[in-house]
Amino acid sequence: MKFRVLLVLLCLFYSNFSFSQQNLNIAPTSSHKIMAGFLMHFALFVEWPNKNSINICIVGEDPFGTFFDKMLLSKQTNRSAKKISLSRLKVGQRIEKCHIIFSTKRSTTAQFWQNIPQKHSILLVSEFDQFTKLGGLINFYTENKRIRIEINIDAVNKAGIKISSELLKLSKISHYKVNETTHDKNN
């Protein structure tokens, strides 16, 4: 119950903020502000094997602008005292140091996601239809004008990542088998 109240407050808080976009020409939509809040809080409710810091990577188009940077400055550690950092990468750059990867539906193709080996235990997050069917771990979608979360639990287990029961309770759970050749932890 506490977690739900936190998420509601988080969504209301971040959807009402408006930061100037000094270095980027785009202003994030209220939906992307909410997604940024979720991405930050995934670090609170997800466990990676042997990780002392969490690097959130935005690959390709950045729908968050400087909003994400300012949000990150206000909350530098999660409940486990792990440092959280943010990287912006171009499609094709090395992603091995990323723990969470987010990319918009316009920035990447299905092939991009399918070619990420899960031996690195990366939480793959996006916002396009069928993402979890392609092996993505978390997908944002809109239902009744609200941002919702779908989690492909089979892909999460294959990646060796543990998601808290609190986050799982708030999510739509799907079971899509992961492509054995690209998501095999033993590669």
Disulfide bonds with the S-S distance in Angstrom:
Cys57-Cys98 2.04
